[in-house]
Amino acid sequence: MENLVIYGGAFDPVHNGHLRIAEAASLRLNADVVFVPTHKPRWKEASASDEDRVKMLKIALRKAKNPSFTISLCEMERNEDETYTIDTLHYFQKKYPDRQLVLLIGTDQVNAFPKWKNADEIASIANIVYVDRPGYEPDKAVVKKYKMKSLGFSESGEVSSTSIRELRYLDLPGAILDYISSHHLYYMKTLETYLDGRRLEHSISVAELAYAIAYRNHIPNPGRAYIAGLLHDVAKRLPDEKARAIMKEKFSDYRKIPTFVWHQFTGAKVVEDVFKIDDPTVLDAIEFHCTGRAEMDEIAMIIYAADKIEPTRGWDSARFIKMCLADYEKGFIEVLRANREFLTKKGSDPNSISWTRECFEYYLGGNADGLSKKS
């Protein structure tokens, strides 16, 4: 009898952790996997609508291109205030009488399982397989009583839709990132209290380009580049009084710092305080995206370059984008060199800000390719 894995959840939103788990279940259990989005999650309220969650799930599965993956809207179509797993299993039992049902759950749900409606019947209808999650120790008595088995897979990565909704960790397909931004979901609602119009469009474009550069260059966790790009200009419209207060608190010599670069410093503070992001890599990339500095890490280089060359800026930056996608370091050097030339032609002194001067000297000073000082 062939296995059919029932993979239920809010999928609010679906992310790469979900997809990795489904891939592992399909391979290890030699089974098809049916994703079953809940209508009204019993333990929490969904942040996105049923329609948005389903659309994102469809996009993710289309990108996954796994013929073993399907979606069932059976719980949503029941349109009941409360949906129960036992009812879902009855539905699949009737629809696929020749399939062995496998219920896939997280380790966090194992110990609560005895409280589920008709838990004994669930265990008699379906084999229960759980996915290990860090920080959760399954009760051995529960596992034994309901004949549960571990999937034996621990490489799902960060499995937290909450972290995504709060913009703390973005391990999800780029197409889902695009959907979230274009449909104003989750973290976008907070961001849009700080930015709108052209500035918001620019920030989204920087985020998308930064993510693409990080992804194409095999940078671990390219979601960090997206987060930094999306939030790099968050303080652009900050009231002068508030910006001045942050600069006074953060930089004792703030009066010597040109006001047009304040937003990179105040932005890092807003991101830390409002979005509760404490990743030093993200904060550093935001804090020096405008001026640059010596010894920038890979995400900081990518954000600096993406901010200058994103396609909505209105100039032909295709050559620089192509270079960054192929090699972010060489692309960054060329963007840096072009920016120094631009500032000089404009009549600005590219060395007037200490961080910018140090950045140019470190990466470009007196060297043909600009790479020797940092290597």
C-alpha positions in Angstrom: 0.0 0.0 0.0 1.5 3.4 -1.0 2.0 6.1 1.5 0.3 9.5 1.4 1.8 12.1 3.8 -0.7 14.6 5.2 1.3 17.8 5.9 -1.0 20.3 7.6 -0.3 23.8 8.9 -1.0 27.5 8.7 1.8 28.0 6.2 1.7 31.7 7.2 3.8 31.9 5.1 5.2 28.8 3.6 9.0 28.8 3.7 12.0 26.7 2.7 11.9 24.8 6.0 8.5 23.5 5.1 9.7 22.5 1.6 12.8 20.7 2.9 10.7 18.7 5.4 8.3 17.8 2.6 11.2 16.7 0.4 12.7 14.6 3.1 9.3 13.0 3.9 8.7 12.2 0.3 12.0 10.5 -0.2 12.3 8.7 3.2 8.8 7.5 3.2 8.5 6.9 -0.5 5.3 8.9 -0.5 3.4 11.7 -2.1 2.9 14.7 0.1 -0.3 16.7 0.3 -0.1 20.2 1.9 -3.3 21.0 3.9 -3.5 24.7 4.9 -5.7 25.2 7.9 -8.7 27.5 7.7 -8.5 28.8 11.2 -5.5 27.6 13.1 -6.6 26.4 16.5 -3.7 27.7 18.5 -3.1 31.0 16.9 -4.7 33.5 14.5 -3.3 33.6 11.0 -1.7 36.9 9.9 -2.5 36.6 6.2 -5.8 35.7 4.7 -6.7 32.2 3.5 -6.4 33.5 -0.1 -2.9 34.9 0.4 -1.6 31.8 2.2 -2.9 29.5 -0.5 -1.5 31.7 -3.3 1.9 31.7 -1.6 1.7 27.9 -1.2 0.9 27.4 -4.8 3.8 29.6 -5.9 6.2 27.8 -3.6 5.2 24.3 -4.9 5.3 25.5 -8.5 8.9 26.7 -7.9 9.7 23.4 -6.1 8.8 21.4 -9.2 8.3 18.2 -7.2 5.6 16.1 -8.8 5.0 14.4 -5.4 3.7 17.6 -3.9 0.0 18.6 -4.1 -2.4 20.9 -2.1 -5.7 20.1 -0.6 -8.1 22.8 0.5 -10.4 20.4 2.3 -10.1 22.2 5.6 -10.7 25.6 4.2 -13.6 24.4 2.1 -15.3 23.0 5.2 -15.4 26.6 6.4 -16.0 25.7 10.0 -14.9 27.7 13.0 -12.9 24.8 14.2 -11.3 22.1 12.1 -10.0 18.9 13.5 -7.3 16.5 12.2 -9.6 13.5 12.7 -12.1 15.0 10.2 -9.3 15.7 7.7 -8.1 12.1 8.0 -11.6 10.8 7.4 -11.7 12.9 4.3 -8.5 11.4 2.9 -9.4 7.9 4.1 -12.6 8.1 2.0 -10.8 9.8 -1.0 -7.8 7.4 -1.1 -9.0 4.0 0.3 -6.0 2.3 -1.1 -3.4 4.6 0.4 -1.7 4.3 3.8 -2.1 7.7 5.5 0.9 9.3 7.3 0.3 12.3 9.5 3.4 14.5 9.6 3.7 16.7 12.8 6.4 18.7 14.5 8.1 17.5 17.7 6.5 20.5 19.4 3.1 18.8 18.8 4.1 15.4 20.0 3.6 16.0 23.7 0.3 17.8 23.2 -1.0 15.0 21.0 -3.0 13.2 23.7 -5.2 16.3 24.0 -6.1 16.2 20.3 -9.7 15.3 19.5 -10.0 11.5 19.0 -6.2 11.0 19.4 -6.6 7.2 19.6 -8.6 7.1 16.4 -6.1 9.3 14.6 -3.3 6.9 15.5 -5.4 4.0 14.3 -6.1 5.6 10.9 -2.7 7.1 10.2 1.0 6.4 11.0 2.3 9.4 12.9 5.7 10.7 11.9 7.3 13.6 13.7 10.0 16.0 12.6 12.7 16.9 15.2 12.9 20.5 16.2 15.6 22.1 18.3 14.5 22.7 21.9 11.8 20.1 21.9 12.2 16.7 23.6 9.4 14.2 22.7 7.8 12.4 25.6 8.8 8.8 25.1 5.6 7.5 26.7 3.5 9.4 24.1 5.7 8.3 21.3 5.3 4.6 22.4 1.6 4.8 23.1 0.7 6.2 19.6 3.5 4.3 17.8 5.0 7.5 16.5 8.2 7.5 14.6 10.8 10.2 13.9 11.4 11.2 10.3 15.1 11.3 11.2 15.6 14.6 9.5 17.2 17.6 11.2 18.3 19.7 8.2 15.2 21.8 7.7 17.0 25.0 9.0 15.0 27.7 10.7 11.4 26.4 10.8 9.6 29.5 12.0 7.0 31.5 10.1 6.9 33.8 13.1 10.5 34.8 12.4 9.6 35.6 8.8 6.5 37.6 9.7 8.7 39.7 12.1 11.5 40.1 9.5 14.1 38.4 11.6 14.9 35.4 9.4 14.0 35.1 5.7 14.6 31.6 4.5 12.0 31.4 1.8 11.8 31.4 -2.0 12.4 34.8 -3.6 9.0 34.6 -5.3 7.4 34.5 -1.9 9.4 37.5 -0.8 8.1 39.3 -3.9 4.5 38.3 -3.0 4.8 39.6 0.5 6.1 43.0 -0.6 3.6 43.5 -3.4 0.7 42.4 -1.2 1.7 44.4 1.8 1.8 41.5 4.2 3.5 40.9 7.6 6.5 43.2 8.2 5.6 45.4 5.2 2.8 47.0 7.3 5.3 48.3 9.8 7.8 49.4 7.2 5.0 51.3 5.4 4.6 53.5 8.5 8.2 54.7 7.8 8.4 54.7 4.0 6.1 55.1 1.0 6.0 56.0 -2.6 9.4 56.3 -4.4 11.4 55.6 -1.3 9.6 52.4 -0.6 9.9 51.3 -4.2 13.6 51.9 -4.0 14.0 49.9 -0.8 12.1 46.9 -2.2 14.2 47.1 -5.4 17.5 47.2 -3.3 16.2 44.2 -1.3 15.4 42.2 -4.4 18.7 42.9 -6.0 20.7 42.3 -2.9 19.0 39.0 -2.4 19.7 38.0 -6.0 23.4 39.0 -5.7 23.8 37.0 -2.4 22.0 34.0 -3.8 23.9 33.9 -7.1 27.2 34.2 -5.1 26.2 31.4 -2.8 26.3 33.6 0.3 24.9 31.7 3.3 21.5 32.9 4.4 20.8 35.4 1.5 17.7 36.5 3.5 20.0 38.8 5.5 20.8 40.7 2.4 17.1 41.1 1.7 16.4 42.3 5.2 19.3 44.9 5.2 18.3 46.1 1.7 14.6 46.5 2.6 15.4 48.4 5.8 18.5 50.4 4.8 16.5 53.7 4.2 14.0 53.2 7.0 15.0 56.4 8.8 15.0 58.6 5.7 11.8 60.4 6.8 12.6 60.4 10.5 11.7 63.8 12.1 14.7 66.0 12.5 14.3 66.2 16.3 14.2 62.4 16.7 17.1 61.9 14.3 19.2 64.5 16.1 18.4 62.8 19.5 19.6 59.4 18.1 22.7 60.9 16.7 23.5 62.7 19.9 23.1 59.4 21.8 25.0 57.2 19.4 27.7 59.6 18.1 29.1 62.2 20.5 30.7 64.1 17.6 27.5 63.9 15.5 27.7 67.6 14.6 30.7 66.8 12.4 28.8 64.2 10.5 26.9 65.6 7.4 23.1 65.4 7.9 22.6 63.6 4.6 24.3 60.5 6.0 22.6 60.5 9.3 19.9 58.1 8.1 22.3 55.2 7.9 23.1 55.5 11.6 19.6 56.4 12.8 18.3 53.6 10.5 20.3 51.0 12.3 18.9 52.2 15.6 15.3 52.1 14.3 15.8 48.6 12.9 17.2 47.5 16.3 14.5 49.1 18.4 11.3 48.8 16.2 12.0 45.6 14.2 13.9 44.0 17.1 16.7 42.8 14.7 19.9 42.3 16.5 21.9 40.6 13.8 25.2 42.5 13.7 25.7 41.7 10.0 22.4 43.3 9.1 22.9 46.3 11.4 26.4 46.9 10.1 25.3 46.8 6.5 22.6 49.4 7.2 24.9 51.6 9.3 27.4 52.0 6.5 25.4 51.6 3.3 25.8 55.2 2.3 29.4 56.0 3.2 31.0 52.6 3.2 34.0 52.0 5.4 37.1 49.9 5.5 36.9 46.1 5.9 33.2 45.6 5.0 31.8 42.1 5.1 30.1 40.4 2.2 26.5 41.6 3.1 27.7 45.2 3.7 29.4 45.2 0.3 26.3 43.8 -1.4 24.0 46.4 0.2 26.4 49.3 -0.7 26.5 48.2 -4.3 22.8 47.4 -4.6 21.8 50.8 -3.2 23.8 52.5 -5.9 22.8 50.3 -8.9 19.3 49.1 -8.3 17.3 49.4 -11.6 14.7 52.0 -10.5 17.4 54.6 -10.0 16.9 55.8 -13.5 20.3 55.2 -15.1 21.7 52.3 -17.0 23.4 50.2 -14.3 23.0 46.9 -16.1 26.7 46.4 -16.5 27.3 46.8 -12.8 24.4 44.5 -11.9 25.8 41.8 -14.1 29.2 42.1 -12.5 27.8 41.9 -9.0 25.7 38.9 -9.9 28.8 37.1 -11.3 31.2 38.2 -8.5 30.0 40.4 -5.7 33.5 41.5 -4.6 34.7 42.6 -8.1 31.3 44.2 -8.7 31.5 46.1 -5.4 35.0 47.4 -6.3 33.7 48.7 -9.7 30.6 50.3 -8.1 32.9 51.9 -5.5 35.2 53.2 -8.2 32.3 54.6 -10.3 30.9 56.3 -7.2 34.2 58.0 -6.4 34.3 59.3 -10.0 30.7 60.4 -9.8 31.2 62.4 -6.6 34.3 64.0 -8.0 32.6 65.1 -11.2 29.7 66.4 -9.2 32.1 68.7 -7.3 31.8 66.8 -4.0 34.9 65.9 -2.1 34.8 62.1 -1.9 37.2 62.2 1.0 35.3 64.7 3.1 33.7 61.9 5.3 36.2 59.9 7.2 34.4 56.5 6.6 34.2 57.1 2.9 37.9 58.2 2.7 38.9 55.1 4.6 36.7 52.9 2.3 38.2 54.3 -0.9 41.8 54.1 0.5 41.3 50.5 1.7 39.7 49.1 -1.5 40.9 51.5 -4.2 43.9 53.4 -3.1 46.9 53.2 -5.3 46.0 49.7 -6.6 45.0 48.7 -10.1 42.4 46.2 -9.2 41.5 47.5 -5.7 41.7 44.1 -4.2 45.1 43.7 -2.6 44.5 45.7 0.5 41.6 43.7 1.7 43.0 40.3 0.6 
